[in-house]
Amino acid sequence: QVQLVESGGGLVQPGGSLRLSCAASGRIFSTNVMGWYRQAPGKQRELVATITNGGITYYADSGKGRFTISRDNAKNTVDLQMNNLKPEDTAVYYCNVQFPVFSTNYWGRGTQVTVSS
């Protein structure tokens, strides 16, 4: 089993920044993809950004140029730096880890991000 714990959400004004962090524990296989997803009220969960254990990143168009994903393989953590936040970024943000070799993935409980003046 794998446990994911997110932190760093909160209320921020438009144009502000937040840094989300996620710590994974348990049986972490070395080949994995860690990422962030989000779900706004009344909408489906959507991908924000992912990063492989080799450091290859992918960003959804919504966050390109504003969000930066990073990870520490030794600590099994993944961060999401979010700059120039917009009201439409308001959502619950979920941490995810995927193990492609085993076709399994795990989710954190989520952290609320609210962008409002």
ABEGO torsion letter per residue (X at the ends): XBBBBBBGBEBBBBGBBBBBBBBBBEBBBABBBBBBBBBBBGBBBBBABBBBAAGBBBBBAAABGABBBBBBAAAGBBBBBBBGBBAAABBBBBBBBBBAAAGBBBBBAEBBBBBBX
